[in-house]
Amino acid sequence: MKLSITVKLSSKSKGIEVLSESDWIIRTSFPPRDGMANRDIIDQISVHLKIPKSKVQIIKGEKSKKKLVEIMN
C-alpha cells in the first residue's frame, strides 16, 4: 500500500488527518532537521495503523513536505 503524505512541520500538536485511503496530512511538532520529522512521521503511521515501524518506509520526498510512503506487508 502506498500513501501520499503532506507534512505540516513544527505544528503545535501531532496528528493524522485521513483525507482518503491513500492521501493523508500528518502534523509533527518536530523541525525538519536531522531526520527528526521523518522519524516522527513513521512513528505516527505505525501507531495509527498498529504495525511495526519497520513496515513503514519513505520512498520519495525525504526532504520535502510531500512524501510517498510505502506500507509493506
PQR file with spaces between the fields and no chain letter, atoms N, CA, C, O and H, PARSE charges and radii, in Angstrom:
ATOM       1  N    MET     1       0.846   -1.171    0.000 -0.4000 1.5000
ATOM       2  CA   MET     1       0.000    0.000    0.000 -0.0000 2.0000
ATOM       3  C    MET     1       0.891    1.233    0.000  0.5500 1.7000
ATOM       4  O    MET     1       1.890    1.281    0.718 -0.5500 1.4000
ATOM       5  N    LYS     2       0.530    2.233   -0.807 -0.4000 1.5000
ATOM       6  CA   LYS     2       1.296    3.475   -0.855 -0.0000 2.0000
ATOM       7  C    LYS     2       0.415    4.627   -0.415  0.5500 1.7000
ATOM       8  O    LYS     2      -0.765    4.697   -0.758 -0.5500 1.4000
ATOM       9  H    LYS     2      -0.281    2.193   -1.389  0.4000 1.0000
ATOM      10  N    LEU     3       1.017    5.536    0.359 -0.4000 1.5000
ATOM      11  CA   LEU     3       0.310    6.705    0.871 -0.0000 2.0000
ATOM      12  C    LEU     3       0.963    7.968    0.348  0.5500 1.7000
ATOM      13  O    LEU     3       2.190    8.061    0.292 -0.5500 1.4000
ATOM      14  H    LEU     3       1.976    5.478    0.638  0.4000 1.0000
ATOM      15  N    SER     4       0.157    8.932   -0.033 -0.4000 1.5000
ATOM      16  CA   SER     4       0.644   10.261   -0.378 -0.0000 2.0000
ATOM      17  C    SER     4       0.466   11.118    0.868  0.5500 1.7000
ATOM      18  O    SER     4      -0.654   11.337    1.328 -0.5500 1.4000
ATOM      19  H    SER     4      -0.839    8.857    0.012  0.4000 1.0000
ATOM      20  N    ILE     5       1.575   11.597    1.409 -0.4000 1.5000
ATOM      21  CA   ILE     5       1.551   12.310    2.682 -0.0000 2.0000
ATOM      22  C    ILE     5       1.929   13.778    2.456  0.5500 1.7000
ATOM      23  O    ILE     5       2.902   14.082    1.767 -0.5500 1.4000
ATOM      24  H    ILE     5       2.486   11.419    1.036  0.4000 1.0000
ATOM      25  N    THR     6       1.145   14.674    3.047 -0.4000 1.5000
ATOM      26  CA   THR     6       1.510   16.083    3.128 -0.0000 2.0000
ATOM      27  C    THR     6       1.865   16.335    4.581  0.5500 1.7000
ATOM      28  O    THR     6       1.091   15.996    5.476 -0.5500 1.4000
ATOM      29  H    THR     6       0.355   14.427    3.607  0.4000 1.0000
ATOM      30  N    VAL     7       3.038   16.930    4.827 -0.4000 1.5000
ATOM      31  CA   VAL     7       3.529   17.134    6.183 -0.0000 2.0000
ATOM      32  C    VAL     7       3.371   18.592    6.584  0.5500 1.7000
ATOM      33  O    VAL     7       3.734   19.498    5.833 -0.5500 1.4000
ATOM      34  H    VAL     7       3.666   17.205    4.100  0.4000 1.0000
ATOM      35  N    LYS     8       2.824   18.808    7.779 -0.4000 1.5000
ATOM      36  CA   LYS     8       2.753   20.134    8.388 -0.0000 2.0000
ATOM      37  C    LYS     8       3.795   20.135    9.505  0.5500 1.7000
ATOM      38  O    LYS     8       3.604   19.508   10.548 -0.5500 1.4000
ATOM      39  H    LYS     8       2.529   18.072    8.388  0.4000 1.0000
ATOM      40  N    LEU     9       4.904   20.851    9.271 -0.4000 1.5000
ATOM      41  CA   LEU     9       6.039   20.837   10.201 -0.0000 2.0000
ATOM      42  C    LEU     9       5.863   21.835   11.339  0.5500 1.7000
ATOM      43  O    LEU     9       5.117   22.808   11.224 -0.5500 1.4000
ATOM      44  H    LEU     9       5.059   21.360    8.425  0.4000 1.0000
ATOM      45  N    SER    10       6.567   21.572   12.440 -0.4000 1.5000
ATOM      46  CA   SER    10       6.608   22.443   13.610 -0.0000 2.0000
ATOM      47  C    SER    10       5.211   22.851   14.067  0.5500 1.7000
ATOM      48  O    SER    10       4.987   23.995   14.463 -0.5500 1.4000
ATOM      49  H    SER    10       7.173   20.781   12.533  0.4000 1.0000
ATOM      50  N    SER    11       4.292   21.922   14.010 -0.4000 1.5000
ATOM      51  CA   SER    11       2.918   22.148   14.426 -0.0000 2.0000
ATOM      52  C    SER    11       2.825   22.110   15.946  0.5500 1.7000
ATOM      53  O    SER    11       3.649   21.476   16.604 -0.5500 1.4000
ATOM      54  H    SER    11       4.474   20.993   13.688  0.4000 1.0000
ATOM      55  N    LYS    12       1.832   22.782   16.502 -0.4000 1.5000
ATOM      56  CA   LYS    12       1.669   22.770   17.963 -0.0000 2.0000
ATOM      57  C    LYS    12       1.249   21.401   18.471  0.5500 1.7000
ATOM      58  O    LYS    12       1.558   21.031   19.604 -0.5500 1.4000
ATOM      59  H    LYS    12       1.162   23.297   15.967  0.4000 1.0000
ATOM      60  N    SER    13       0.554   20.661   17.643 -0.4000 1.5000
ATOM      61  CA   SER    13       0.128   19.328   18.068 -0.0000 2.0000
ATOM      62  C    SER    13       0.372   18.322   16.946  0.5500 1.7000
ATOM      63  O    SER    13       0.370   18.670   15.765 -0.5500 1.4000
ATOM      64  H    SER    13       0.303   20.962   16.723  0.4000 1.0000
ATOM      65  N    LYS    14       0.582   17.067   17.343 -0.4000 1.5000
ATOM      66  CA   LYS    14       0.779   15.981   16.392 -0.0000 2.0000
ATOM      67  C    LYS    14      -0.574   15.439   15.981  0.5500 1.7000
ATOM      68  O    LYS    14      -1.562   15.592   16.699 -0.5500 1.4000
ATOM      69  H    LYS    14       0.583   16.785   18.302  0.4000 1.0000
ATOM      70  N    GLY    15      -0.611   14.804   14.821 -0.4000 1.5000
ATOM      71  CA   GLY    15      -1.851   14.152   14.440 -0.0000 2.0000
ATOM      72  C    GLY    15      -1.879   13.772   12.977  0.5500 1.7000
ATOM      73  O    GLY    15      -1.096   14.263   12.164 -0.5500 1.4000
ATOM      74  H    GLY    15       0.192   14.679   14.238  0.4000 1.0000
ATOM      75  N    ILE    16      -2.809   12.878   12.667 -0.4000 1.5000
ATOM      76  CA   ILE    16      -3.013   12.407   11.306 -0.0000 2.0000
ATOM      77  C    ILE    16      -4.426   12.754   10.891  0.5500 1.7000
ATOM      78  O    ILE    16      -5.384   12.492   11.619 -0.5500 1.4000
ATOM      79  H    ILE    16      -3.444   12.479   13.328  0.4000 1.0000
ATOM      80  N    GLU    17      -4.548   13.345    9.718 -0.4000 1.5000
ATOM      81  CA   GLU    17      -5.849   13.626    9.118 -0.0000 2.0000
ATOM      82  C    GLU    17      -5.928   12.788    7.845  0.5500 1.7000
ATOM      83  O    GLU    17      -5.158   12.992    6.907 -0.5500 1.4000
ATOM      84  H    GLU    17      -3.770   13.558    9.127  0.4000 1.0000
ATOM      85  N    VAL    18      -6.858   11.854    7.825 -0.4000 1.5000
ATOM      86  CA   VAL    18      -7.012   10.960    6.679 -0.0000 2.0000
ATOM      87  C    VAL    18      -8.007   11.599    5.716  0.5500 1.7000
ATOM      88  O    VAL    18      -9.199   11.684    6.009 -0.5500 1.4000
ATOM      89  H    VAL    18      -7.484   11.688    8.587  0.4000 1.0000
ATOM      90  N    LEU    19      -7.507   12.046    4.564 -0.4000 1.5000
ATOM      91  CA   LEU    19      -8.366   12.652    3.550 -0.0000 2.0000
ATOM      92  C    LEU    19      -9.034   11.592    2.685  0.5500 1.7000
ATOM      93  O    LEU    19     -10.200   11.720    2.311 -0.5500 1.4000
ATOM      94  H    LEU    19      -6.539   11.977    4.326  0.4000 1.0000
ATOM      95  N    SER    20      -8.281   10.550    2.374 -0.4000 1.5000
ATOM      96  CA   SER    20      -8.793    9.389    1.654 -0.0000 2.0000
ATOM      97  C    SER    20      -7.919    8.205    2.055  0.5500 1.7000
ATOM      98  O    SER    20      -7.006    8.350    2.868 -0.5500 1.4000
ATOM      99  H    SER    20      -7.334   10.446    2.678  0.4000 1.0000
ATOM     100  N    GLU    21      -8.193    7.059    1.497 -0.4000 1.5000
ATOM     101  CA   GLU    21      -7.427    5.865    1.859 -0.0000 2.0000
ATOM     102  C    GLU    21      -5.934    6.020    1.592  0.5500 1.7000
ATOM     103  O    GLU    21      -5.110    5.444    2.303 -0.5500 1.4000
ATOM     104  H    GLU    21      -8.935    6.941    0.837  0.4000 1.0000
ATOM     105  N    SER    22      -5.585    6.798    0.569 -0.4000 1.5000
ATOM     106  CA   SER    22      -4.172    6.919    0.207 -0.0000 2.0000
ATOM     107  C    SER    22      -3.642    8.351    0.286  0.5500 1.7000
ATOM     108  O    SER    22      -2.522    8.607   -0.154 -0.5500 1.4000
ATOM     109  H    SER    22      -6.254    7.266   -0.009  0.4000 1.0000
ATOM     110  N    ASP    23      -4.405    9.278    0.827 -0.4000 1.5000
ATOM     111  CA   ASP    23      -3.987   10.685    0.900 -0.0000 2.0000
ATOM     112  C    ASP    23      -4.185   11.191    2.326  0.5500 1.7000
ATOM     113  O    ASP    23      -5.314   11.322    2.800 -0.5500 1.4000
ATOM     114  H    ASP    23      -5.315    9.070    1.185  0.4000 1.0000
ATOM     115  N    TRP    24      -3.069   11.475    3.003 -0.4000 1.5000
ATOM     116  CA   TRP    24      -3.112   11.868    4.405 -0.0000 2.0000
ATOM     117  C    TRP    24      -2.372   13.184    4.613  0.5500 1.7000
ATOM     118  O    TRP    24      -1.504   13.557    3.823 -0.5500 1.4000
ATOM     119  H    TRP    24      -2.153   11.369    2.618  0.4000 1.0000
ATOM     120  N    ILE    25      -2.729   13.883    5.693 -0.4000 1.5000
ATOM     121  CA   ILE    25      -1.968   15.019    6.205 -0.0000 2.0000
ATOM     122  C    ILE    25      -1.470   14.610    7.581  0.5500 1.7000
ATOM     123  O    ILE    25      -2.245   14.140    8.414 -0.5500 1.4000
ATOM     124  H    ILE    25      -3.433   13.581    6.335  0.4000 1.0000
ATOM     125  N    ILE    26      -0.177   14.788    7.819 -0.4000 1.5000
ATOM     126  CA   ILE    26       0.395   14.458    9.125 -0.0000 2.0000
ATOM     127  C    ILE    26       1.027   15.707    9.711  0.5500 1.7000
ATOM     128  O    ILE    26       1.828   16.379    9.062 -0.5500 1.4000
ATOM     129  H    ILE    26       0.453   15.170    7.142  0.4000 1.0000
ATOM     130  N    ARG    27       0.654   16.007   10.950 -0.4000 1.5000
ATOM     131  CA   ARG    27       1.228   17.149   11.668 -0.0000 2.0000
ATOM     132  C    ARG    27       2.284   16.627   12.639  0.5500 1.7000
ATOM     133  O    ARG    27       2.053   15.669   13.377 -0.5500 1.4000
ATOM     134  H    ARG    27       0.004   15.460   11.478  0.4000 1.0000
ATOM     135  N    THR    28       3.435   17.272   12.621 -0.4000 1.5000
ATOM     136  CA   THR    28       4.504   16.895   13.540 -0.0000 2.0000
ATOM     137  C    THR    28       5.021   18.143   14.240  0.5500 1.7000
ATOM     138  O    THR    28       5.077   19.221   13.649 -0.5500 1.4000
ATOM     139  H    THR    28       3.622   18.049   12.021  0.4000 1.0000
ATOM     140  N    SER    29       5.393   17.989   15.484 -0.4000 1.5000
ATOM     141  CA   SER    29       5.933   19.114   16.245 -0.0000 2.0000
ATOM     142  C    SER    29       7.441   19.258   16.051  0.5500 1.7000
ATOM     143  O    SER    29       8.046   20.202   16.558 -0.5500 1.4000
ATOM     144  H    SER    29       5.348   17.113   15.964  0.4000 1.0000
ATOM     145  N    PHE    30       8.042   18.329   15.323 -0.4000 1.5000
ATOM     146  CA   PHE    30       9.484   18.353   15.120 -0.0000 2.0000
ATOM     147  C    PHE    30       9.874   19.200   13.917  0.5500 1.7000
ATOM     148  O    PHE    30       9.135   19.271   12.936 -0.5500 1.4000
ATOM     149  H    PHE    30       7.551   17.562   14.910  0.4000 1.0000
ATOM     150  N    PRO    31      11.036   19.842   13.992 -0.5600 1.5000
ATOM     151  CA   PRO    31      11.534   20.596   12.833  0.2800 2.0000
ATOM     152  C    PRO    31      12.144   19.631   11.812  0.5500 1.7000
ATOM     153  O    PRO    31      12.463   18.490   12.144 -0.5500 1.4000
ATOM     154  N    PRO    32      12.303   20.092   10.578 -0.5600 1.5000
ATOM     155  CA   PRO    32      12.880   19.219    9.537  0.2800 2.0000
ATOM     156  C    PRO    32      14.408   19.168    9.609  0.5500 1.7000
ATOM     157  O    PRO    32      15.090   19.492    8.637 -0.5500 1.4000
ATOM     158  N    ARG    33      14.935   18.762   10.752 -0.4000 1.5000
ATOM     159  CA   ARG    33      16.383   18.698   10.959 -0.0000 2.0000
ATOM     160  C    ARG    33      16.797   17.297   11.365  0.5500 1.7000
ATOM     161  O    ARG    33      16.138   16.656   12.183 -0.5500 1.4000
ATOM     162  H    ARG    33      14.381   18.498   11.542  0.4000 1.0000
ATOM     163  N    ASP    34      17.878   16.834   10.795 -0.4000 1.5000
ATOM     164  CA   ASP    34      18.491   15.551   11.172 -0.0000 2.0000
ATOM     165  C    ASP    34      17.509   14.381   11.108  0.5500 1.7000
ATOM     166  O    ASP    34      17.669   13.403   11.838 -0.5500 1.4000
ATOM     167  H    ASP    34      18.413   17.355   10.130  0.4000 1.0000
ATOM     168  N    GLY    35      16.503   14.468   10.249 -0.4000 1.5000
ATOM     169  CA   GLY    35      15.555   13.372   10.087 -0.0000 2.0000
ATOM     170  C    GLY    35      14.546   13.216   11.212  0.5500 1.7000
ATOM     171  O    GLY    35      13.811   12.229   11.256 -0.5500 1.4000
ATOM     172  H    GLY    35      16.372   15.263    9.656  0.4000 1.0000
ATOM     173  N    MET    36      14.505   14.193   12.132 -0.4000 1.5000
ATOM     174  CA   MET    36      13.598   14.072   13.280 -0.0000 2.0000
ATOM     175  C    MET    36      12.136   14.033   12.840  0.5500 1.7000
ATOM     176  O    MET    36      11.365   13.218   13.346 -0.5500 1.4000
ATOM     177  H    MET    36      15.102   14.995   12.096  0.4000 1.0000
ATOM     178  N    ALA    37      11.748   14.893   11.913 -0.4000 1.5000
ATOM     179  CA   ALA    37      10.357   14.926   11.446 -0.0000 2.0000
ATOM     180  C    ALA    37      10.006   13.627   10.733  0.5500 1.7000
ATOM     181  O    ALA    37       8.917   13.090   10.933 -0.5500 1.4000
ATOM     182  H    ALA    37      12.375   15.555   11.502  0.4000 1.0000
ATOM     183  N    ASN    38      10.909   13.116    9.906 -0.4000 1.5000
ATOM     184  CA   ASN    38      10.649   11.854    9.197 -0.0000 2.0000
ATOM     185  C    ASN    38      10.474   10.693   10.170  0.5500 1.7000
ATOM     186  O    ASN    38       9.600    9.848    9.975 -0.5500 1.4000
ATOM     187  H    ASN    38      11.793   13.553    9.744  0.4000 1.0000
ATOM     188  N    ARG    39      11.288   10.645   11.202 -0.4000 1.5000
ATOM     189  CA   ARG    39      11.159    9.578   12.203 -0.0000 2.0000
ATOM     190  C    ARG    39       9.809    9.675   12.920  0.5500 1.7000
ATOM     191  O    ARG    39       9.165    8.662   13.190 -0.5500 1.4000
ATOM     192  H    ARG    39      11.998   11.331   11.361  0.4000 1.0000
ATOM     193  N    ASP    40       9.391   10.906   13.222 -0.4000 1.5000
ATOM     194  CA   ASP    40       8.105   11.098   13.887 -0.0000 2.0000
ATOM     195  C    ASP    40       6.951   10.692   12.968  0.5500 1.7000
ATOM     196  O    ASP    40       5.971   10.106   13.429 -0.5500 1.4000
ATOM     197  H    ASP    40       9.914   11.730   13.002  0.4000 1.0000
ATOM     198  N    ILE    41       7.057   10.994   11.691 -0.4000 1.5000
ATOM     199  CA   ILE    41       6.019   10.611   10.727 -0.0000 2.0000
ATOM     200  C    ILE    41       5.884    9.092   10.677  0.5500 1.7000
ATOM     201  O    ILE    41       4.773    8.561   10.691 -0.5500 1.4000
ATOM     202  H    ILE    41       7.852   11.470   11.317  0.4000 1.0000
ATOM     203  N    ILE    42       7.015    8.399   10.618 -0.4000 1.5000
ATOM     204  CA   ILE    42       6.996    6.927   10.607 -0.0000 2.0000
ATOM     205  C    ILE    42       6.392    6.395   11.905  0.5500 1.7000
ATOM     206  O    ILE    42       5.607    5.446   11.880 -0.5500 1.4000
ATOM     207  H    ILE    42       7.917    8.830   10.607  0.4000 1.0000
ATOM     208  N    ASP    43       6.754    7.001   13.040 -0.4000 1.5000
ATOM     209  CA   ASP    43       6.187    6.587   14.325 -0.0000 2.0000
ATOM     210  C    ASP    43       4.672    6.756   14.335  0.5500 1.7000
ATOM     211  O    ASP    43       3.945    5.854   14.751 -0.5500 1.4000
ATOM     212  H    ASP    43       7.391    7.772   13.059  0.4000 1.0000
ATOM     213  N    GLN    44       4.202    7.908   13.877 -0.4000 1.5000
ATOM     214  CA   GLN    44       2.756    8.173   13.889 -0.0000 2.0000
ATOM     215  C    GLN    44       1.993    7.203   12.986  0.5500 1.7000
ATOM     216  O    GLN    44       0.926    6.713   13.358 -0.5500 1.4000
ATOM     217  H    GLN    44       4.793    8.641   13.540  0.4000 1.0000
ATOM     218  N    ILE    45       2.538    6.928   11.808 -0.4000 1.5000
ATOM     219  CA   ILE    45       1.876    5.997   10.894 -0.0000 2.0000
ATOM     220  C    ILE    45       1.816    4.603   11.507  0.5500 1.7000
ATOM     221  O    ILE    45       0.785    3.934   11.425 -0.5500 1.4000
ATOM     222  H    ILE    45       3.405    7.326   11.506  0.4000 1.0000
ATOM     223  N    SER    46       2.915    4.160   12.122 -0.4000 1.5000
ATOM     224  CA   SER    46       2.939    2.811   12.700 -0.0000 2.0000
ATOM     225  C    SER    46       1.939    2.686   13.852  0.5500 1.7000
ATOM     226  O    SER    46       1.295    1.648   14.002 -0.5500 1.4000
ATOM     227  H    SER    46       3.752    4.703   12.188  0.4000 1.0000
ATOM     228  N    VAL    47       1.810    3.724   14.657 -0.4000 1.5000
ATOM     229  CA   VAL    47       0.837    3.700   15.755 -0.0000 2.0000
ATOM     230  C    VAL    47      -0.588    3.726   15.188  0.5500 1.7000
ATOM     231  O    VAL    47      -1.452    2.971   15.633 -0.5500 1.4000
ATOM     232  H    VAL    47       2.334    4.567   14.535  0.4000 1.0000
ATOM     233  N    HIS    48      -0.820    4.587   14.220 -0.4000 1.5000
ATOM     234  CA   HIS    48      -2.163    4.731   13.626 -0.0000 2.0000
ATOM     235  C    HIS    48      -2.634    3.427   12.980  0.5500 1.7000
ATOM     236  O    HIS    48      -3.792    3.038   13.131 -0.5500 1.4000
ATOM     237  H    HIS    48      -0.118    5.200   13.859  0.4000 1.0000
ATOM     238  N    LEU    49      -1.737    2.758   12.263 -0.4000 1.5000
ATOM     239  CA   LEU    49      -2.090    1.515   11.575 -0.0000 2.0000
ATOM     240  C    LEU    49      -1.843    0.261   12.420  0.5500 1.7000
ATOM     241  O    LEU    49      -2.176   -0.849   12.008 -0.5500 1.4000
ATOM     242  H    LEU    49      -0.796    3.074   12.140  0.4000 1.0000
ATOM     243  N    LYS    50      -1.255    0.451   13.608 -0.4000 1.5000
ATOM     244  CA   LYS    50      -0.934   -0.656   14.527 -0.0000 2.0000
ATOM     245  C    LYS    50      -0.047   -1.698   13.859  0.5500 1.7000
ATOM     246  O    LYS    50      -0.334   -2.895   13.876 -0.5500 1.4000
ATOM     247  H    LYS    50      -0.984    1.354   13.943  0.4000 1.0000
ATOM     248  N    ILE    51       1.048   -1.200   13.264 -0.4000 1.5000
ATOM     249  CA   ILE    51       2.037   -2.063   12.612 -0.0000 2.0000
ATOM     250  C    ILE    51       3.428   -1.674   13.110  0.5500 1.7000
ATOM     251  O    ILE    51       3.603   -0.574   13.634 -0.5500 1.4000
ATOM     252  H    ILE    51       1.281   -0.228   13.249  0.4000 1.0000
ATOM     253  N    PRO    52       4.419   -2.552   12.958 -0.5600 1.5000
ATOM     254  CA   PRO    52       5.784   -2.203   13.356  0.2800 2.0000
ATOM     255  C    PRO    52       6.356   -1.084   12.473  0.5500 1.7000
ATOM     256  O    PRO    52       6.021   -0.980   11.293 -0.5500 1.4000
ATOM     257  N    LYS    53       7.213   -0.260   13.058 -0.4000 1.5000
ATOM     258  CA   LYS    53       7.862    0.829   12.305 -0.0000 2.0000
ATOM     259  C    LYS    53       8.660    0.300   11.124  0.5500 1.7000
ATOM     260  O    LYS    53       8.810    0.996   10.119 -0.5500 1.4000
ATOM     261  H    LYS    53       7.485   -0.345   14.016  0.4000 1.0000
ATOM     262  N    SER    54       9.167   -0.905   11.229 -0.4000 1.5000
ATOM     263  CA   SER    54       9.975   -1.484   10.156 -0.0000 2.0000
ATOM     264  C    SER    54       9.160   -1.726    8.879  0.5500 1.7000
ATOM     265  O    SER    54       9.738   -1.931    7.811 -0.5500 1.4000
ATOM     266  H    SER    54       9.045   -1.470   12.045  0.4000 1.0000
ATOM     267  N    LYS    55       7.846   -1.706    8.977 -0.4000 1.5000
ATOM     268  CA   LYS    55       6.978   -1.914    7.806 -0.0000 2.0000
ATOM     269  C    LYS    55       6.648   -0.602    7.085  0.5500 1.7000
ATOM     270  O    LYS    55       5.986   -0.616    6.048 -0.5500 1.4000
ATOM     271  H    LYS    55       7.377   -1.539    9.844  0.4000 1.0000
ATOM     272  N    VAL    56       7.106    0.525    7.627 -0.4000 1.5000
ATOM     273  CA   VAL    56       6.817    1.845    7.053 -0.0000 2.0000
ATOM     274  C    VAL    56       8.105    2.411    6.468  0.5500 1.7000
ATOM     275  O    VAL    56       9.131    2.467    7.146 -0.5500 1.4000
ATOM     276  H    VAL    56       7.644    0.536    8.470  0.4000 1.0000
ATOM     277  N    GLN    57       8.049    2.828    5.207 -0.4000 1.5000
ATOM     278  CA   GLN    57       9.247    3.346    4.546 -0.0000 2.0000
ATOM     279  C    GLN    57       8.885    4.551    3.678  0.5500 1.7000
ATOM     280  O    GLN    57       7.936    4.504    2.895 -0.5500 1.4000
ATOM     281  H    GLN    57       7.216    2.783    4.655  0.4000 1.0000
ATOM     282  N    ILE    58       9.655    5.627    3.830 -0.4000 1.5000
ATOM     283  CA   ILE    58       9.510    6.789    2.960 -0.0000 2.0000
ATOM     284  C    ILE    58      10.276    6.480    1.682  0.5500 1.7000
ATOM     285  O    ILE    58      11.497    6.323    1.713 -0.5500 1.4000
ATOM     286  H    ILE    58      10.425    5.665    4.467  0.4000 1.0000
ATOM     287  N    ILE    59       9.568    6.391    0.558 -0.4000 1.5000
ATOM     288  CA   ILE    59      10.235    6.012   -0.687 -0.0000 2.0000
ATOM     289  C    ILE    59      10.488    7.204   -1.606  0.5500 1.7000
ATOM     290  O    ILE    59      11.252    7.095   -2.565 -0.5500 1.4000
ATOM     291  H    ILE    59       8.577    6.518    0.533  0.4000 1.0000
ATOM     292  N    LYS    60       9.851    8.342   -1.318 -0.4000 1.5000
ATOM     293  CA   LYS    60      10.086    9.534   -2.127 -0.0000 2.0000
ATOM     294  C    LYS    60       9.776   10.766   -1.287  0.5500 1.7000
ATOM     295  O    LYS    60       8.784   10.796   -0.559 -0.5500 1.4000
ATOM     296  H    LYS    60       9.231    8.430   -0.539  0.4000 1.0000
ATOM     297  N    GLY    61      10.627   11.783   -1.391 -0.4000 1.5000
ATOM     298  CA   GLY    61      10.365   13.053   -0.731 -0.0000 2.0000
ATOM     299  C    GLY    61      10.900   13.174    0.676  0.5500 1.7000
ATOM     300  O    GLY    61      10.298   13.851    1.510 -0.5500 1.4000
ATOM     301  H    GLY    61      11.433   11.759   -1.983  0.4000 1.0000
ATOM     302  N    GLU    62      12.031   12.523    0.962 -0.4000 1.5000
ATOM     303  CA   GLU    62      12.586   12.603    2.319 -0.0000 2.0000
ATOM     304  C    GLU    62      12.860   14.033    2.766  0.5500 1.7000
ATOM     305  O    GLU    62      12.788   14.333    3.958 -0.5500 1.4000
ATOM     306  H    GLU    62      12.520   11.973    0.285  0.4000 1.0000
ATOM     307  N    LYS    63      13.173   14.921    1.821 -0.4000 1.5000
ATOM     308  CA   LYS    63      13.487   16.308    2.163 -0.0000 2.0000
ATOM     309  C    LYS    63      12.402   17.267    1.664  0.5500 1.7000
ATOM     310  O    LYS    63      12.666   18.442    1.405 -0.5500 1.4000
ATOM     311  H    LYS    63      13.232   14.678    0.852  0.4000 1.0000
ATOM     312  N    SER    64      11.190   16.751    1.535 -0.4000 1.5000
ATOM     313  CA   SER    64      10.080   17.533    1.012 -0.0000 2.0000
ATOM     314  C    SER    64       8.877   17.427    1.947  0.5500 1.7000
ATOM     315  O    SER    64       8.786   16.499    2.750 -0.5500 1.4000
ATOM     316  H    SER    64      10.976   15.797    1.746  0.4000 1.0000
ATOM     317  N    LYS    65       7.962   18.377    1.837 -0.4000 1.5000
ATOM     318  CA   LYS    65       6.725   18.308    2.612 -0.0000 2.0000
ATOM     319  C    LYS    65       5.736   17.320    2.004  0.5500 1.7000
ATOM     320  O    LYS    65       4.796   16.890    2.672 -0.5500 1.4000
ATOM     321  H    LYS    65       8.036   19.132    1.185  0.4000 1.0000
ATOM     322  N    LYS    66       5.942   16.965    0.761 -0.4000 1.5000
ATOM     323  CA   LYS    66       5.125   15.952    0.084 -0.0000 2.0000
ATOM     324  C    LYS    66       5.942   14.664    0.031  0.5500 1.7000
ATOM     325  O    LYS    66       7.050   14.651   -0.504 -0.5500 1.4000
ATOM     326  H    LYS    66       6.706   17.314    0.218  0.4000 1.0000
ATOM     327  N    LYS    67       5.402   13.594    0.578 -0.4000 1.5000
ATOM     328  CA   LYS    67       6.131   12.333    0.645 -0.0000 2.0000
ATOM     329  C    LYS    67       5.286   11.202    0.096  0.5500 1.7000
ATOM     330  O    LYS    67       4.056   11.245    0.128 -0.5500 1.4000
ATOM     331  H    LYS    67       4.502   13.604    1.013  0.4000 1.0000
ATOM     332  N    LEU    68       5.961   10.206   -0.399 -0.4000 1.5000
ATOM     333  CA   LEU    68       5.318    8.963   -0.796 -0.0000 2.0000
ATOM     334  C    LEU    68       5.818    7.898    0.165  0.5500 1.7000
ATOM     335  O    LEU    68       7.020    7.647    0.261 -0.5500 1.4000
ATOM     336  H    LEU    68       6.960   10.171   -0.425  0.4000 1.0000
ATOM     337  N    VAL    69       4.899    7.282    0.868 -0.4000 1.5000
ATOM     338  CA   VAL    69       5.241    6.312    1.906 -0.0000 2.0000
ATOM     339  C    VAL    69       4.679    4.960    1.501  0.5500 1.7000
ATOM     340  O    VAL    69       3.542    4.856    1.041 -0.5500 1.4000
ATOM     341  H    VAL    69       3.923    7.485    0.790  0.4000 1.0000
ATOM     342  N    GLU    70       5.493    3.928    1.679 -0.4000 1.5000
ATOM     343  CA   GLU    70       5.049    2.577    1.373 -0.0000 2.0000
ATOM     344  C    GLU    70       4.865    1.793    2.670  0.5500 1.7000
ATOM     345  O    GLU    70       5.723    1.806    3.552 -0.5500 1.4000
ATOM     346  H    GLU    70       6.417    4.013    2.052  0.4000 1.0000
ATOM     347  N    ILE    71       3.727    1.114    2.759 -0.4000 1.5000
ATOM     348  CA   ILE    71       3.440    0.226    3.878 -0.0000 2.0000
ATOM     349  C    ILE    71       3.634   -1.190    3.346  0.5500 1.7000
ATOM     350  O    ILE    71       2.914   -1.631    2.451 -0.5500 1.4000
ATOM     351  H    ILE    71       3.030    1.104    2.042  0.4000 1.0000
ATOM     352  N    MET    72       4.611   -1.894    3.905 -0.4000 1.5000
ATOM     353  CA   MET    72       4.940   -3.235    3.422 -0.0000 2.0000
ATOM     354  C    MET    72       4.136   -4.299    4.167  0.5500 1.7000
ATOM     355  O    MET    72       3.826   -4.142    5.348 -0.5500 1.4000
ATOM     356  H    MET    72       5.196   -1.535    4.633  0.4000 1.0000
ATOM     357  N    ASN    73       3.806   -5.365    3.474 -0.4000 1.5000
ATOM     358  CA   ASN    73       3.044   -6.478    4.070 -0.0000 2.0000
ATOM     359  C    ASN    73       3.931   -7.396    4.860  0.5500 1.7000
ATOM     360  O    ASN    73       3.454   -8.380    5.425 -0.5500 1.4000
ATOM     361  H    ASN    73       4.058   -5.493    2.515  0.4000 1.0000
